[in-house]
Amino acid sequence: MAEVPVYMVVNLHIENKDEYLTYEKGFFPILKKHGGEFVTFDDKTITFEGQEPPSGRMVIFSFPSEEAAQAWYKDPDYQALSEHRRAGTRLNFLTLVHGLPPR
């Protein structure tokens, strides 16, 4: 079975900028360590239909596979770093979305 890329979709509200900046600075090296790529973030999303997500920042990044995403999330270095995110934000969701399989 071929690997399917996955996308992480995050919605959070930054409550302590210093804690969040500490998290942000350490985030990218750990993301790269697991083959992840940053896609984008947006503080002013627009909802055309349906219920608007909670206010805050939307972040999207990707991994080459679910296994890589799981390894990133379970990485002890990431878990230690994520304490800064937990201290500095109100997290609404951190969701894994599977990409399409190769055709």
C-alpha positions as a printed NumPy array, in Angstrom:
array([[  0.   ,   0.   ,   0.   ],
       [  1.366,   3.412,  -0.969],
       [  1.884,   6.103,   1.628],
       [ -0.784,   8.771,   1.717],
       [  0.176,  12.316,   2.696],
       [ -1.637,  13.832,   5.661],
       [ -2.439,  17.378,   6.637],
       [ -2.631,  18.78 ,  10.127],
       [ -5.262,  21.475,  10.616],
       [ -5.012,  23.476,  13.822],
       [ -7.23 ,  26.157,  15.308],
       [ -5.983,  27.999,  18.372],
       [ -6.317,  31.324,  20.1  ],
       [ -3.035,  32.887,  21.265],
       [ -3.386,  34.08 ,  24.856],
       [  0.278,  34.497,  25.85 ],
       [  2.48 ,  35.662,  22.968],
       [  5.776,  34.967,  24.749],
       [  4.862,  31.326,  25.446],
       [  3.596,  30.902,  21.893],
       [  6.755,  32.443,  20.398],
       [  8.87 ,  29.989,  22.391],
       [  6.758,  27.184,  20.932],
       [  6.922,  28.604,  17.418],
       [ 10.736,  28.921,  17.481],
       [ 11.18 ,  25.256,  18.416],
       [  8.376,  23.949,  16.197],
       [ 10.027,  24.079,  12.78 ],
       [ 13.149,  21.969,  13.496],
       [ 10.999,  19.192,  14.98 ],
       [  8.55 ,  19.406,  12.067],
       [ 11.431,  19.013,   9.569],
       [ 12.916,  16.138,  11.604],
       [  9.773,  14.126,  10.798],
       [  9.542,  15.125,   7.134],
       [  6.841,  17.7  ,   7.772],
       [  6.275,  20.844,   5.755],
       [  4.637,  24.066,   6.856],
       [  1.827,  25.102,   4.48 ],
       [  0.279,  28.287,   5.895],
       [ -1.38 ,  30.093,   8.763],
       [ -4.169,  32.665,   8.813],
       [ -5.524,  34.866,  11.591],
       [ -8.499,  36.069,   9.512],
       [-10.153,  33.075,   7.849],
       [-13.388,  33.505,   5.91 ],
       [-16.233,  31.   ,   6.195],
       [-18.548,  30.926,   3.173],
       [-20.97 ,  28.315,   4.489],
       [-21.658,  26.408,   7.654],
       [-20.736,  27.244,  11.197],
       [-17.741,  29.523,  11.532],
       [-14.831,  27.899,  13.411],
       [-13.865,  29.436,  16.745],
       [-11.894,  32.653,  16.432],
       [ -8.147,  32.449,  16.354],
       [ -5.337,  31.228,  14.18 ],
       [ -5.72 ,  28.446,  11.635],
       [ -2.492,  26.581,  10.86 ],
       [ -1.941,  23.926,   8.182],
       [  1.111,  21.712,   7.806],
       [  1.694,  18.328,   6.214],
       [  3.566,  15.052,   6.565],
       [  4.37 ,  12.415,   3.956],
       [  2.385,   9.783,   5.893],
       [  0.224,   9.19 ,   8.939],
       [  3.144,   7.315,  10.491],
       [  5.365,  10.406,  10.174],
       [  2.64 ,  12.568,  11.753],
       [  2.224,  10.113,  14.627],
       [  6.003,  10.031,  15.175],
       [  6.076,  13.858,  15.239],
       [  3.26 ,  14.092,  17.775],
       [  4.718,  11.366,  20.024],
       [  8.287,  12.724,  19.813],
       [  9.397,  13.519,  23.392],
       [ 11.042,  16.729,  22.134],
       [  7.742,  17.83 ,  20.595],
       [  5.755,  16.904,  23.683],
       [  8.128,  18.946,  25.864],
       [  7.899,  21.885,  23.448],
       [  4.11 ,  21.633,  23.209],
       [  3.86 ,  22.606,  26.887],
       [  4.613,  26.159,  25.697],
       [  1.708,  25.932,  23.232],
       [ -0.552,  24.624,  25.956],
       [  0.535,  27.432,  28.295],
       [  0.197,  30.144,  25.658],
       [ -2.917,  29.202,  23.712],
       [ -6.437,  27.887,  23.936],
       [ -6.452,  24.993,  21.47 ],
       [ -9.753,  24.347,  19.719],
       [ -8.514,  21.451,  17.607],
       [ -5.447,  19.702,  16.191],
       [ -6.839,  17.451,  13.464],
       [ -5.2  ,  15.011,  11.052],
       [ -6.752,  14.921,   7.558],
       [ -5.749,  12.16 ,   5.135],
       [ -4.747,  13.173,   1.631],
       [ -5.838,  11.33 ,  -1.47 ],
       [ -4.054,   8.075,  -2.31 ],
       [ -1.99 ,   7.952,  -5.499],
       [ -4.049,   7.205,  -8.606]])
